[in-house]
Amino acid sequence: MVKIYCTVALLALLFLAGLPGHAQESLTPTGLAWLAQTDMEGPVTVMDLVKFRPDGEKSYDEYDALVEAKLTSLGGEVVFRGYSKSADGLNSSSYEGLDASSWDRVTMRKYPTAKAVVEMGSSEGYRAAFPKRMQGVEKALVYAFGSGFMRKVAVSDSANTVYMLNLLRFKDDGGEADYREYGTSAMPVLLKNKARPVLDMRGLTAVISEEEIDRLILVSYPSPETFLSMIRSADYRAVAHKRTDSIELGLLFPFSDQR
């Protein structure tokens, strides 16, 4: 798999100095620089995927609590917080793009505006919290998303529920339209298996990522077994090629909303 992260030290430059998310030849701004000058309206959700250092989870929890307090003061909220979901079938599945071990947690923080994201990054509260992040996080993938469906995800009733995080980049020349056709074909299969999309957002800009991401889709399944049964079913196999044919990048990470 192509590496899609850079060091947490870069995040310090991004949030504290407001530099673009990754080096590039073009002068087109990215990351916080893009968010600072965009005139787009509406909320922005920043996805924070992290892998902890050994014994780093407690430090990240402390960072998370401080950041959430600041987020709330800015009029934002956490719309989803997920913890890596490990299961025998998920760990051994050969489903293309599925990776059950690269990340420990995902947090999706929704801000009322792009400017609020920038305000968070430059705030004293964030500066105070950032050392806790540095202590706890080994690697990270951070990306900003907008539009689409980004309502707060209700906590599931069962610890067996698995949320499959899809990060997609479409092929040029019709990939997005082809993916919509896949979605139309796959939706009856999902519903048959009591699965449903709970978040659906379009990529705006990388903050920390060596990949461009066009879309984030979070899908809830009753259990890992349900997901595995579905992707192995004849109904799903009949339409799965439409997904593969439409995307250039398709990453899939399983999470639980309960520790």
C-alpha positions as CSV (number, residue, x, y, z in Angstrom):
1,M,0.0,0.0,0.0
2,V,1.2,3.5,-0.8
3,K,2.2,5.3,2.3
4,I,-0.3,8.1,3.1
5,Y,1.1,9.7,6.1
6,C,4.0,11.9,7.2
7,T,5.5,12.6,10.5
8,V,3.6,14.2,13.4
9,A,6.3,16.8,13.5
10,L,4.9,18.2,10.2
11,L,1.6,18.7,11.9
12,A,3.3,21.2,14.2
13,L,4.3,23.2,11.1
14,L,0.9,22.8,9.6
15,F,-1.2,23.9,12.6
16,L,1.2,26.3,14.2
17,A,2.7,27.9,11.1
18,G,-0.2,27.4,8.7
19,L,1.8,25.8,5.9
20,P,0.4,23.5,3.2
21,G,-0.1,19.9,4.0
22,H,2.6,18.5,1.7
23,A,5.4,19.7,-0.5
24,Q,4.4,20.3,-4.2
25,E,5.8,22.0,-7.2
26,S,2.6,24.1,-7.7
27,L,2.1,27.3,-5.8
28,T,-1.6,26.4,-5.3
29,P,-2.2,26.5,-1.5
30,T,-3.3,23.4,0.4
31,G,-4.1,22.6,4.0
32,L,-4.7,25.5,6.4
33,A,-3.4,27.9,3.9
34,W,-6.2,26.9,1.5
35,L,-8.8,27.0,4.3
36,A,-7.7,30.4,5.4
37,Q,-8.3,32.0,2.0
38,T,-11.3,30.0,0.7
39,D,-14.6,31.8,0.3
40,M,-16.6,28.5,0.6
41,E,-19.6,28.5,2.9
42,G,-20.8,25.8,5.1
43,P,-19.2,23.4,7.6
44,V,-15.9,21.6,7.3
45,T,-15.1,18.3,8.9
46,V,-11.5,17.4,9.6
47,M,-10.7,13.7,9.8
48,D,-7.8,12.8,12.1
49,L,-6.5,9.3,11.7
50,V,-3.8,8.4,14.2
51,K,-1.5,5.6,15.1
52,F,-0.3,5.7,18.7
53,R,3.2,5.5,20.0
54,P,3.7,2.7,22.6
55,D,1.6,3.8,25.6
56,G,0.7,6.9,23.7
57,E,-3.1,6.6,23.9
58,K,-3.4,8.4,27.3
59,S,-1.5,11.4,26.0
60,Y,-3.8,11.6,22.9
61,D,-6.9,11.3,25.2
62,E,-5.7,14.4,27.1
63,Y,-5.0,16.2,23.8
64,D,-8.4,15.1,22.5
65,A,-10.3,16.4,25.6
66,L,-8.6,19.9,25.3
67,V,-9.3,20.1,21.6
68,E,-12.9,19.1,22.0
69,A,-13.4,21.8,24.6
70,K,-12.0,24.4,22.1
71,L,-14.0,22.9,19.3
72,T,-17.2,23.3,21.3
73,S,-16.4,26.9,22.0
74,L,-16.1,27.5,18.2
75,G,-19.5,26.1,17.6
76,G,-18.3,22.7,16.4
77,E,-18.7,19.1,17.5
78,V,-17.2,15.6,17.1
79,V,-19.4,13.8,14.6
80,F,-17.7,10.4,14.9
81,R,-15.0,8.9,17.1
82,G,-13.9,5.4,16.2
83,Y,-11.5,2.8,17.7
84,S,-9.7,0.2,15.6
85,K,-11.8,-2.8,15.2
86,S,-9.9,-6.1,15.2
87,A,-11.5,-9.4,14.1
88,D,-10.1,-12.5,12.6
89,G,-12.0,-12.2,9.4
90,L,-11.1,-8.6,8.9
91,N,-7.5,-9.1,9.6
92,S,-7.2,-12.0,7.1
93,S,-9.6,-10.8,4.4
94,S,-8.1,-10.2,1.0
95,Y,-10.8,-7.6,0.0
96,E,-9.0,-4.9,-2.0
97,G,-8.0,-1.9,0.1
98,L,-9.1,-3.4,3.5
99,D,-6.6,-2.6,6.2
100,A,-7.4,-3.5,9.8
101,S,-4.2,-2.6,11.5
102,S,-2.7,0.7,10.2
103,W,-4.6,3.1,12.5
104,D,-5.7,3.1,16.2
105,R,-8.3,5.8,16.2
106,V,-10.2,8.1,13.9
107,T,-11.8,11.4,15.1
108,M,-14.0,13.5,12.8
109,R,-14.3,17.1,14.1
110,K,-16.9,19.3,12.4
111,Y,-16.4,23.0,12.3
112,P,-19.1,25.6,11.4
113,T,-16.7,27.2,8.8
114,A,-13.3,26.8,7.2
115,K,-12.2,29.9,9.1
116,A,-13.1,28.1,12.4
117,V,-10.6,25.4,11.5
118,V,-7.9,28.0,11.0
119,E,-8.8,29.7,14.3
120,M,-8.5,26.3,16.1
121,G,-5.0,25.8,14.7
122,S,-3.8,29.3,15.8
123,S,-5.5,29.3,19.2
124,E,-3.6,29.3,22.5
125,G,-5.8,26.3,23.5
126,Y,-4.5,24.3,20.6
127,R,-0.9,25.3,21.3
128,A,-1.3,24.1,24.8
129,A,-2.7,20.8,23.8
130,F,-0.3,20.1,21.0
131,P,2.6,18.7,23.1
132,K,0.2,15.9,24.3
133,R,-0.4,15.0,20.7
134,M,3.3,14.9,20.0
135,Q,3.8,12.6,23.0
136,G,1.0,10.2,21.9
137,V,1.0,10.0,18.1
138,E,3.4,8.1,15.9
139,K,1.8,8.9,12.6
140,A,-1.3,10.6,11.3
141,L,-3.5,11.2,8.2
142,V,-5.4,14.5,8.5
143,Y,-7.8,15.6,5.7
144,A,-10.5,18.3,5.4
145,F,-13.9,17.5,4.0
146,G,-17.0,19.5,3.1
147,S,-20.5,19.3,1.7
148,G,-22.3,16.0,1.6
149,F,-23.8,14.3,4.7
150,M,-21.9,15.1,7.9
151,R,-24.5,14.8,10.7
152,K,-23.4,13.5,14.1
153,V,-23.4,9.7,14.2
154,A,-25.5,8.3,17.0
155,V,-23.7,5.8,19.3
156,S,-24.5,2.3,18.3
157,D,-26.5,0.0,20.5
158,S,-24.1,-2.9,20.1
159,A,-20.4,-3.4,20.6
160,N,-20.4,-5.7,17.6
161,T,-21.2,-2.8,15.2
162,V,-18.4,-2.1,12.8
163,Y,-18.0,1.1,10.8
164,M,-16.1,0.8,7.6
165,L,-14.3,4.0,6.7
166,N,-13.9,4.3,2.9
167,L,-11.4,6.8,1.5
168,L,-11.7,7.1,-2.2
169,R,-10.0,8.8,-5.2
170,F,-11.9,8.5,-8.5
171,K,-10.4,7.7,-11.8
172,D,-10.3,10.5,-14.4
173,D,-12.8,10.5,-17.2
174,G,-15.9,9.5,-15.5
175,G,-14.8,7.7,-12.4
176,E,-17.1,9.6,-10.1
177,A,-20.1,8.9,-12.3
178,D,-19.2,5.3,-12.5
179,Y,-18.9,5.1,-8.7
180,R,-22.4,6.6,-8.4
181,E,-23.6,3.7,-10.6
182,Y,-21.8,1.3,-8.3
183,G,-23.5,2.9,-5.3
184,T,-27.0,2.6,-6.9
185,S,-26.3,-1.1,-7.6
186,A,-24.7,-1.9,-4.2
187,M,-27.3,-0.1,-2.0
188,P,-29.9,-2.9,-2.1
189,V,-27.2,-5.3,-1.1
190,L,-26.2,-3.1,1.8
191,L,-29.8,-2.7,3.0
192,K,-30.4,-6.4,2.7
193,N,-27.5,-6.8,5.2
194,K,-28.8,-4.1,7.5
195,A,-25.9,-1.8,6.6
196,R,-26.2,1.9,5.9
197,P,-24.0,4.9,5.1
198,V,-23.8,7.3,8.0
199,L,-21.4,9.9,6.7
200,D,-20.7,10.9,3.1
201,M,-18.3,13.9,2.5
202,R,-16.3,15.3,-0.4
203,G,-12.6,16.0,0.0
204,L,-11.5,19.6,0.2
205,T,-7.8,19.6,1.0
206,A,-5.0,17.6,2.5
207,V,-3.7,18.7,5.9
208,I,-1.5,15.6,6.4
209,S,-1.7,13.2,3.4
210,E,0.5,12.2,0.5
211,E,-2.7,11.2,-1.3
212,E,-5.5,13.2,-2.8
213,I,-8.9,12.0,-1.4
214,D,-12.1,12.8,-3.3
215,R,-14.6,11.3,-1.0
216,L,-15.1,9.8,2.5
217,I,-18.0,7.4,3.1
218,L,-18.6,5.8,6.5
219,V,-20.8,2.7,6.4
220,S,-22.3,1.0,9.5
221,Y,-22.6,-2.8,9.6
222,P,-24.2,-4.9,12.4
223,S,-21.0,-6.9,12.8
224,P,-17.7,-7.7,11.1
225,E,-19.3,-11.1,10.1
226,T,-22.1,-9.3,8.4
227,F,-19.6,-7.2,6.3
228,L,-17.6,-10.3,5.4
229,S,-20.7,-12.3,4.5
230,M,-21.9,-9.5,2.3
231,I,-18.7,-9.0,0.3
232,R,-18.5,-12.8,-0.3
233,S,-22.1,-13.0,-1.5
234,A,-23.1,-13.6,-5.1
235,D,-25.2,-10.4,-5.0
236,Y,-22.2,-8.2,-4.0
237,R,-19.7,-10.0,-6.3
238,A,-22.0,-9.2,-9.2
239,V,-21.5,-5.5,-8.7
240,A,-18.1,-5.2,-7.0
241,H,-16.3,-4.7,-10.3
242,K,-18.1,-1.3,-10.7
243,R,-16.3,-0.1,-7.6
244,T,-12.9,-1.4,-8.7
245,D,-13.4,0.1,-12.2
246,S,-14.3,3.5,-10.9
247,I,-11.6,4.2,-8.4
248,E,-7.9,4.9,-8.5
249,L,-7.5,4.7,-4.7
250,G,-9.8,2.8,-2.4
251,L,-8.8,2.4,1.3
252,L,-11.0,0.7,3.8
253,F,-10.5,0.8,7.6
254,P,-12.7,-0.9,10.2
255,F,-13.7,1.0,13.5
256,S,-15.9,0.6,16.5
257,D,-17.5,3.5,18.3
258,Q,-16.9,1.7,21.6
259,R,-13.5,0.9,23.1
